[in-house]
Amino acid sequence: MNAPYPPPPPPPAAGRDRTTLWGVLGIVLGLICCGILGIVFGYLSIRDARRFGKSPLLGWLAIAAGVLNIIISLIVRARGSYYYPYWYR
């Protein structure tokens, strides 16, 4: 009946926690210019989130923003309206 308490969880890994940095960079770059960089920074954010025991939400949002940027870029280029938008015709 008098069982000892379980040991406490191990402390987070030593080092710098850049989870938020990678996530925000991935979202911003993924939406504005480079979808591939958004995916890369999203992966780095998820990796650090697992390492430090944080939520990987920013990483997943960065990956989604990067994929969305790539898909929209492919659609716009396939339509041929990349250099001459509709309102210039």
N, CA, C and O of each residue as an XYZ file, in Angstrom:
356
protein
N       0.797     -1.186      0.000
C       0.000      0.000      0.000
C       0.847      1.260      0.000
O       0.412      2.295     -0.504
N       1.999      1.192      0.533
C       2.870      2.355      0.579
C       3.900      2.281     -0.541
O       5.100      2.204     -0.275
N       3.446      2.304     -1.785
C       4.355      2.249     -2.924
C       4.986      3.621     -3.114
O       4.318      4.639     -2.931
N       6.245      3.660     -3.472
C       6.895      4.965     -3.688
C       6.358      5.629     -4.954
O       5.844      4.974     -5.861
N       6.497      6.938     -4.978
C       6.083      7.685     -6.156
C       6.991      7.327     -7.323
O       8.153      6.977     -7.116
N       6.477      7.410     -8.548
C       7.340      7.151     -9.706
C       8.379      8.262     -9.830
O       8.166      9.368     -9.332
N       9.487      7.979    -10.486
C      10.517      9.018    -10.629
C      10.012     10.161    -11.506
O       9.154      9.943    -12.360
N      10.525     11.364    -11.311
C      10.081     12.497    -12.127
C      10.555     12.324    -13.565
O      11.518     11.599    -13.815
N       9.890     12.979    -14.511
C      10.321     12.869    -15.903
C      11.704     13.477    -16.080
O      12.102     14.364    -15.325
N      12.432     12.998    -17.075
C      13.772     13.552    -17.285
C      13.698     15.008    -17.724
O      12.728     15.409    -18.368
N      14.700     15.798    -17.389
C      14.690     17.201    -17.811
C      14.857     17.295    -19.326
O      15.397     16.381    -19.950
N      14.400     18.389    -19.913
C      14.569     18.547    -21.358
C      16.044     18.563    -21.736
O      16.917     18.862    -20.921
N      16.288     18.237    -22.981
C      17.665     18.181    -23.476
C      18.321     19.554    -23.355
O      17.675     20.591    -23.513
N      19.590     19.530    -23.079
C      20.332     20.787    -22.963
C      20.542     21.385    -24.351
O      20.658     20.657    -25.337
N      20.588     22.687    -24.420
C      20.813     23.364    -25.690
C      19.804     24.475    -25.883
O      18.979     24.751    -25.012
N      19.884     25.089    -27.007
C      18.982     26.196    -27.310
C      17.692     25.676    -27.913
O      17.696     24.811    -28.789
N      16.603     26.214    -27.430
C      15.291     25.855    -27.953
C      14.908     26.858    -29.039
O      14.591     28.009    -28.742
N      14.936     26.427    -30.273
C      14.614     27.306    -31.406
C      13.305     26.897    -32.079
O      13.088     27.191    -33.254
N      12.445     26.229    -31.339
C      11.190     25.751    -31.911
C      10.368     26.897    -32.488
O       9.899     26.814    -33.623
N      10.192     27.955    -31.724
C       9.388     29.083    -32.170
C      10.060     29.810    -33.332
O       9.389     30.231    -34.274
N      11.372     29.955    -33.267
C      12.104     30.628    -34.345
C      11.906     29.903    -35.663
O      11.558     30.531    -36.663
N      12.121     28.585    -35.687
C      11.975     27.823    -36.923
C      10.530     27.864    -37.412
O      10.284     27.973    -38.614
N       9.575     27.778    -36.489
C       8.173     27.802    -36.887
C       7.755     29.117    -37.515
O       7.092     29.130    -38.552
N       8.139     30.223    -36.895
C       7.767     31.539    -37.435
C       8.479     31.791    -38.759
O       7.865     32.284    -39.705
N       9.754     31.462    -38.837
C      10.469     31.624    -40.112
C       9.829     30.783    -41.211
O       9.691     31.240    -42.345
N       9.441     29.560    -40.878
C       8.811     28.690    -41.867
C       7.491     29.232    -42.353
O       7.200     29.171    -43.547
N       6.682     29.766    -41.447
C       5.387     30.309    -41.850
C       5.570     31.547    -42.719
O       4.940     31.673    -43.769
N       6.427     32.454    -42.285
C       6.616     33.706    -43.030
C       7.221     33.435    -44.406
O       6.710     33.922    -45.415
N       8.297     32.668    -44.452
C       8.931     32.392    -45.744
C       8.065     31.495    -46.617
O       8.063     31.629    -47.841
N       7.332     30.583    -45.992
C       6.450     29.711    -46.762
C       5.313     30.472    -47.412
O       4.900     30.127    -48.519
N       4.798     31.491    -46.759
C       3.704     32.272    -47.331
C       4.183     33.320    -48.318
O       3.529     33.567    -49.331
N       5.326     33.941    -48.030
C       5.750     35.080    -48.840
C       6.529     34.679    -50.080
O       6.188     35.095    -51.187
N       7.578     33.871    -49.909
C       8.431     33.679    -51.082
C       8.745     32.221    -51.406
O       8.538     31.797    -52.543
N       9.224     31.463    -50.472
C       9.824     30.171    -50.792
C       9.108     29.038    -50.074
O       9.251     28.877    -48.862
N       8.344     28.261    -50.812
C       7.631     27.151    -50.213
C       8.561     26.081    -49.675
O       8.278     25.468    -48.645
N       9.660     25.856    -50.359
C      10.602     24.818    -49.925
C      11.248     25.212    -48.602
O      11.428     24.366    -47.725
N      11.596     26.480    -48.451
C      12.161     26.919    -47.173
C      11.134     26.808    -46.052
O      11.496     26.505    -44.916
N       9.876     27.043    -46.348
C       8.832     26.865    -45.355
C       8.747     25.421    -44.879
O       8.552     25.161    -43.691
N       8.892     24.490    -45.805
C       8.857     23.068    -45.446
C      10.075     22.701    -44.618
O       9.954     21.977    -43.629
N      11.242     23.186    -45.003
C      12.479     22.866    -44.276
C      12.428     23.429    -42.859
O      12.742     22.723    -41.901
N      12.038     24.691    -42.719
C      11.969     25.289    -41.390
C      10.856     24.652    -40.552
O      10.979     24.557    -39.331
N       9.787     24.220    -41.193
C       8.742     23.494    -40.478
C       9.252     22.186    -39.916
O       8.941     21.832    -38.778
N      10.034     21.463    -40.704
C      10.626     20.221    -40.219
C      11.554     20.487    -39.030
O      11.527     19.761    -38.037
N      12.373     21.534    -39.144
C      13.274     21.870    -38.038
C      12.493     22.230    -36.773
O      12.910     21.888    -35.667
N      11.364     22.916    -36.935
C      10.543     23.268    -35.791
C       9.941     22.028    -35.135
O       9.913     21.929    -33.908
N       9.463     21.092    -35.933
C       8.897     19.855    -35.384
C       9.982     19.044    -34.682
O       9.746     18.473    -33.618
N      11.156     18.997    -35.275
C      12.261     18.259    -34.658
C      12.624     18.841    -33.298
O      12.796     18.102    -32.329
N      12.741     20.165    -33.225
C      13.063     20.794    -31.940
C      11.910     20.666    -30.946
O      12.148     20.540    -29.745
N      10.679     20.694    -31.423
C       9.531     20.542    -30.516
C       9.547     19.169    -29.867
O       9.260     19.044    -28.676
N       9.872     18.159    -30.618
C       9.975     16.816    -30.039
C      11.128     16.732    -29.050
O      11.012     16.089    -28.006
N      12.219     17.370    -29.373
C      13.402     17.316    -28.519
C      13.172     18.013    -27.181
O      13.651     17.551    -26.146
N      12.432     19.132    -27.204
C      12.237     19.919    -25.988
C      10.855     19.747    -25.372
O      10.528     20.430    -24.402
N      10.049     18.861    -25.911
C       8.753     18.569    -25.332
C       7.729     19.675    -25.504
O       6.909     19.899    -24.613
N       7.759     20.367    -26.627
C       6.809     21.448    -26.894
C       5.831     21.015    -27.979
O       5.954     19.934    -28.555
N       4.865     21.876    -28.241
C       3.859     21.598    -29.260
C       4.451     21.806    -30.663
O       5.110     22.818    -30.904
N       4.229     20.875    -31.580
C       4.753     21.016    -32.946
C       3.817     21.779    -33.884
O       3.968     21.687    -35.102
N       2.858     22.528    -33.345
C       1.862     23.198    -34.171
C       2.481     24.182    -35.166
O       2.093     24.201    -36.335
N       3.438     24.999    -34.718
C       4.055     25.968    -35.637
C       4.763     25.264    -36.794
O       4.738     25.743    -37.928
N       5.389     24.134    -36.504
C       6.054     23.385    -37.560
C       5.080     22.862    -38.598
O       5.345     22.932    -39.798
N       3.949     22.335    -38.135
C       2.945     21.838    -39.075
C       2.330     22.977    -39.874
O       2.040     22.812    -41.059
N       2.128     24.124    -39.248
C       1.607     25.276    -39.982
C       2.606     25.766    -41.027
O       2.212     26.175    -42.119
N       3.896     25.727    -40.696
C       4.927     26.142    -41.652
C       4.957     25.195    -42.846
O       5.089     25.636    -43.988
N       4.838     23.904    -42.589
C       4.826     22.929    -43.687
C       3.585     23.152    -44.559
O       3.673     23.116    -45.786
N       2.435     23.380    -43.928
C       1.211     23.636    -44.693
C       1.338     24.904    -45.532
O       0.886     24.932    -46.677
N       1.947     25.953    -44.977
C       2.128     27.199    -45.729
C       3.067     26.980    -46.910
O       2.828     27.514    -47.993
N       4.128     26.202    -46.717
C       5.051     25.918    -47.809
C       4.406     25.121    -48.923
O       4.595     25.424    -50.101
N       3.639     24.099    -48.553
C       2.956     23.282    -49.561
C       1.917     24.120    -50.293
O       1.782     24.016    -51.513
N       1.182     24.949    -49.558
C       0.195     25.823    -50.182
C       0.851     26.780    -51.174
O       0.317     27.006    -52.260
N       1.989     27.336    -50.815
C       2.717     28.238    -51.710
C       3.134     27.503    -52.982
O       2.994     28.041    -54.080
N       3.641     26.289    -52.845
C       4.076     25.521    -54.011
C       2.893     25.206    -54.914
O       2.996     25.347    -56.132
N       1.775     24.786    -54.343
C       0.603     24.443    -55.146
C       0.063     25.664    -55.881
O      -0.248     25.591    -57.070
N      -0.047     26.785    -55.175
C      -0.557     28.005    -55.827
C       0.395     28.474    -56.918
O      -0.051     28.928    -57.972
N       1.695     28.371    -56.680
C       2.669     28.772    -57.700
C       2.559     27.895    -58.941
O       2.645     28.388    -60.066
N       2.368     26.602    -58.736
C       2.223     25.705    -59.888
C       0.955     26.008    -60.676
O       0.969     25.978    -61.907
N      -0.137     26.299    -59.983
C      -1.385     26.627    -60.681
C      -1.243     27.919    -61.464
O      -1.671     27.995    -62.616
N      -0.649     28.935    -60.856
C      -0.494     30.224    -61.528
C       0.417     30.085    -62.738
O       0.132     30.657    -63.790
N       1.494     29.344    -62.610
C       2.399     29.171    -63.751
C       1.779     28.311    -64.841
O       2.034     28.542    -66.022
N       0.971     27.325    -64.472
C       0.329     26.482    -65.476
C      -0.717     27.261    -66.273
O      -0.932     26.982    -67.452
N      -1.351     28.213    -65.649
C      -2.328     29.034    -66.352
C      -1.655     30.036    -67.281
O      -2.304     30.573    -68.179
N      -0.380     30.294    -67.084
C       0.325     31.234    -67.932
C       0.089     32.678    -67.583
O       0.445     33.566    -68.358
N      -0.500     32.935    -66.440
C      -0.802     34.316    -66.071
C       0.144     34.836    -65.007
O      -0.207     35.738    -64.246
N       1.341     34.274    -64.949
C       2.281     34.693    -63.919
C       2.814     36.091    -64.185
O       2.916     36.905    -63.268
N       3.152     36.370    -65.428
C       3.743     37.664    -65.749
C       2.703     38.708    -66.121
O       2.962     39.902    -65.972
N       1.543     38.300    -66.597
C       0.496     39.229    -66.993
C      -0.784     38.859    -66.251
O      -1.567     38.037    -66.727
N      -0.992     39.459    -65.099
C      -2.219     39.164    -64.347
C      -3.469     39.553    -65.137
O      -3.397     40.266    -66.138
N      -4.588     39.075    -64.672
C      -5.857     39.265    -65.380
C      -6.188     40.735    -65.605
O      -6.673     41.091    -66.679
N      -5.943     41.587    -64.634
C      -6.363     42.982    -64.768
C      -5.496     43.788    -65.731
O      -5.840     44.932    -66.027
N      -4.385     43.241    -66.233
C      -3.574     43.944    -67.230
C      -4.018     43.640    -68.655
O      -3.479     44.223    -69.596
N      -4.964     42.762    -68.837
C      -5.376     42.369    -70.202
C      -6.415     43.297    -70.744
O      -6.874     43.119    -71.872
